[in-house]
Amino acid sequence: MFYMDMIFSIVCLLLLVICVLVGVAF
């Protein structure tokens, strides 16, 4: 369960970074 939670949090962080980059780019 710990690994699943860690992977989920990492994916959420990556999505947030991508959203911010897209917002800044456009």
C-alpha positions, 0 to 999 in steps of 0.5 A: 500500500505504501508504494501505491500511495507513493506512486499516486502522489508522484503522479499527482505532482507530475500532473501539477507540474505539467499543468503549470508549464502549459499555463505558463507556455500558453 
